[in-house]
Amino acid sequence: MEYTTLGSTGMTVSRICLGCMSFGTPEWREWVLDEDESREIIERAIDLGINFFDTANMYSLGESERVLGNVLAEYDRDEQVVATKVFNPMSNDPNAQGLSRKSVEQELANSLDRLGMETVDLYQTHRWDYDTPVEETVRTLDDAVRRGQVRYLGASSMWAYQFADALATADRLGAERFVTMQDHYNLVYREEEREMLPLCEREGIGVIPWSPLARGYLARPHERTDATTRGASDSEATRLYEHPYREGGGPEVNERVEQVAADHGASMAQIALAWLLDKEFVDAPIVGTTSVEHLEEAVAALEIDLSDSDVEYLEEPYEPVPVSGHE
């Protein structure tokens, strides 16, 4: 395993972050693993040197946090870096969603309880809240840090101008800043290169991309995308196709990933991850998986060294596509 400091924090994390959306209960989504199956993957991740875990309150409506907390309780908590998120609805209660003071404080308390932790290492806003003043959210998150419930603050997909506003607001109020950005970024979706990633680089923000394999689109030839439990599900197929992976040269990029993988004797998923890991501004891609085999494959991607010509060949077909993932 390789390690890096997360943004400008000085906190050390593994270069692969284990995404925990697939852990919890299949009652939430049919491809989600139950606790025993999830445990096997989390324990193997720790064996492989992964110390960075990303979950959210809305994953299996809290079950992902509970499962992750149960497993990590059997290890040295000080050796693990745990991230969770807040924003999405947890029930029909209008105050169980969003980024108001009431929502954030009660959802943070619930997350800590499910995780079995007094402090979470990284607490992230899952999306931008258009109904709550950014000042209220920033002050609330700052209070959570000062109470010792949160160590660092992060954000996920939003417009660059919104993130710049949040950072400036924190500076103006003398509050804790966001130190990470979890954004939508992969070989077939690179719109973040225009504004968000340069902003993060300038501000010393750690970048931890979600969907590094484009929901599996970069893990297999594009004509086989639907040949998985997740891809074959009607609801999940809709979610997969909601992003413009098949636009802007996406199919050709997919074919080139397949070719470069063959050249390197690697899998397509490993090449897609190696491309991300090659970017100096990327700290740790968030890799979700439902099998130990795919987890081990992802970690092995750290050993792949792409040449400049490989990178140029992979990137060349890309064309601009509509911004996706902020909603």
Order of alpha helices (4+ residues) and beta strands (2+ residues): beta-beta-beta-alpha-beta-alpha-beta-alpha-beta-alpha-beta-alpha-beta-alpha-beta-alpha-alpha-alpha-alpha-beta-alpha-alpha
